[in-house]
Amino acid sequence: MPLPLIFILVTVMIDAMGVGLILPVMPDLIREVRGGGLSDAALWGGVLATGFAAMQFLFGPVLGGLSDRFGRRPVLLLALVVMTVDYGVMALAGSVWLLLIGRLVGGVTAATHATASAYMADISPAQDRAARFGLIGAAFGAGFVLGPLMGGILGEYGTRAPFWAAAVLAAGNAALGWAVLRETLPQTQRRAFDWRRANPLGALRALGRLPEIGRLLAVYFIYHVGFAAYPAVWAYFGVERFGWSPTMIGLSLGLFGVQMALVQGALIGPVIRRLGARATVILGHVFALAAFAALTVLTSGTWALIMTPLAALAGVIPPALQGIMSARVSADAQGELHGALSSSTALAMIISPLAMTAVFAYFTAPDTALYLPGAPFLLALFLTLGGLVIFASRPPLTSQTGTSPH
């Protein structure tokens, strides 16, 4: 495999690791720099997670536009250098405010997915691009799994160890990129930077231009808000309910990531071929409801791990919904549709951590009227039930395809 291609894949993997890497140590780290109990730490954890997701949402199009203006190489390398410094600052941070600044900067530097995809398109023949984009997806999935595992294992050596390791990894990849990465965008093909093109909310306008599938977009959004309860509160929930260590938290998140990858990579095709997309969406909601109901009341960590495959099976919902919606719009609206889906997912990842950690903090506070660490999963259950009702309340869509929103 060419070295520039390896560099791109490692960059995407590091971007994906940025979310899960610090999750296992966040409960201990926030209490270390701020004091207070786990409930207070969860609230701040929600703020940090939301800040990271918001910066990725806002700056993904900006970095993509800058790469069209100045080239792919400087944007990718500068992002990695700043990421290295940022992880170092977070490793030394002595206050929660410095951690927040670090996560905001980290969200910007991890927003290079579009730039990495553009570089991949630049270096790939047209007939190889789909396969190369598949490699990017695989690298992102690997980062999603490796991040929590690495964070959990290194967390046993202190709350700052995952940050130092991430800084070394980013610095090493920056050095590799400096040595092997060539610029792929000629001066003649560059265009002026335009803030209007860098508007991350632009894709959401599609919601109003696709009236036939607005209901399905709502179901898609609701699913992701509920699903985000897992990364938002799992670390705090594991500590409070089961007394888990950072290693156990990391292993459980890694296990969940592997199972989600298997469901969405290997299981979704056969299930849809056998049941159809509509029945697959309904079945996925049933699995999600069962998992959320169990996690609301479970007191055994072993049973929580046993329930992981059930929760992962709900991962059939997004690709099945995407398939239904994609079949309902014309070829010239596919990009618009998927832009709206990406924006919906990003907004869910911004909203959910604040809501879920606030619910967790309320129901685990020392003076709470009802002690229920699983309350965020109960909220996710009601959201998921609402999504199922919205989806199933109307008859199946006809086989009509090719509808244009314009």
Steps between C-alpha positions, in 0.01 A plus 500: 500500500645843407626706794278802423198270513615362837538856625142588399358188665692559823383863503136393474555238770651760736205732433259222596703408808463855632147428620553171681859539617419711804161350590634236742700756704255791490320422830830490692663783304219751552480422872877535516508852355170626638414299808139411577315180438423284201174683424685831461768328290232362268360848439842630402558190291188588302628852443838370379340245267259756357780751445709244311206394281396860432848594381512200268158595362593864446853459367474192278378708202742781590806274487370342181466845343845603618645187341338602169669839532847417639533128423451177695853463634525819712154454652560137599849561638408816691199325656724218624760738643235699686342173616835389644536824697137485610532149645813612682316797650214276612748259658627790714164674558431585862152645458179394332499822297833410341361154426201666331724720286703191413191309390379794289836521322507121473162502328634739238815296435298178477271649232727398212288208380380694194857609417627143534220379272586771247865391501391140450290606201798694360733197505249232394387410148125534457450124493685458833341781698214301652744241636733772629212676675419161653852498646431840656184360657694203633766731647233708669344185644840380624553833676157479661591159644866565584436835671311367804724191521815710498353753742386230741830312506716811527263647759634249749830692485334830585234731363752684280660198333245475213568864405876453486456188287267683263748788472780259407276328244396830340860627495624179341234517231580867434866405450398222261279741306776760478728237348266321259196718432507685171254768400231368266304815421665704223496878522284515189223300671484700822214734575446797729377428851132592539333505842165428338631167373643426846162533670437172688128573525456509125419131473217538751306707247436165332262414784249748360556396140436130557144500634426140410770369731499766769342247736782252435761768559334570835518130591867495397577802720308364801683168477839672515401719796400188694796294384744772611410414860764227476809715438357788706450323834645150474821581687317675784228235507760222520677663793182585690303182442769231470816657647688439176863604450617698194624175344159336539327804355736502202459128439120523515493791254742317270282189512197708410688663210605162358146368516359814338753461219396137449131591493539787254774338293386138476148453635301786351504368140363151571240636745361753251496242220300263720268739687492815288612846608177597679490186717873541571443852634217379725703202623796727576276722712379195691861403578578857606197515730592170664861610557402841642239342730754252634773761557254719688466246782811277477729483803738235367796594282512147361142525377574843353772339286267216406248758379759662271416288191132588541586871506728459199223334298317833506778616267296365207274807524715773334606309185147365452354851529766633264407238246130589517569872466758459226247308292252787533713778350646551155863447410574872498373533861705219658774736618243736646333215686820364649613848593178538698556161666855592598383829646222323691748258653738781595222700664391194696856456628496865612161489675503155659808521728365809677156347548616152600767613747257749658250219555774277644618777733148565629420137575837425665537821706527447878168679560306343213145388571545188283836330461514358147838498321330342199266799454673617178419164343138542609495834318656330197230233523220758480672678211541172314138407566396835355711436192343158455149645528582767239644239264229238541202738512473516122473222242810387313633732231424402143777381275510835322855628458682792357303780667677833478474748788531793261 
